[in-house]
Amino acid sequence: MRLLLTNDDGVGAPGLAALYEHVRDLGEVTIVAPDTERSAVGHAITLSDPLRVSTWLHPGGANAYAVSGTPADCVKIAVRAIMKSPPDIVLSGINQGANLGTNVLYSGTVSAATEAAMLGIPAAAFSLADRHHDDFAPAAAFARRLAGEIHRRGLPRGVSLNVNVPPLAGDRIRGVAVTRQGRLRVLEWFDRRVDPRDNTYYWMAGENTLDGAPDGSGIDDAAVREGLISVTPIRYDLTAGEELERIGNWDLGDGTFPPPSVSK
Ligand code: MN
């Protein structure tokens, strides 16, 4: 198996090192990750600047590259330029912090997996659902197991897996749930501050909140709160298919408009 590892916390992040240590013997592993933290850049790509690629002296001896771009850039450049042939599987993470509900849209970690899916490569994104918990080993052990299953069974084209692991010791995790993406979102506020030159600036902060009542079981954030590893199959086709007919019945005309009459 040929594996590509990436993340959005940067090539030196501990979650990526733990992932590497747990999957390194599954096959030939290449790491291509951002040279600095690129959390919450979503699916951004770099168009106006060049991408600089440097070899990264990974402490575990991995074949690793640092890229001056986003997670989606890393997957693209790994597949198109760095690796001799495309990987069999892409694993992204392990992110420091949850990627649940609407936060998935902001996530660089998840977008790296989505980018792989767009290139036709099976992929999964892994997040440790706590910003401060530092034991990545249970999440990395699960990543290894899931990578094997993905390799054996494959994934439908366009589908990738978003995995969130509760911040618990390995023997305290209560199981694995295959879930739907829920409605968890960040309720943000802006800290108003003053810099040493008396200019006002703002810094966004926030905390996770639910839009309305809890969705109940089978939802990503509920599973993690229950001590379960959440595995959500996701796709990048954003079409609201159930709305096609209703909006098709709107009075939208035939799309032609007469040119404005020119008065002399
Ligand atoms: Mn991150």
Residues whose N, C-alpha, C, O or C-beta is under 5 A from the ligand:
A	BS01	MN	D8 D9 S39 N95 Q96
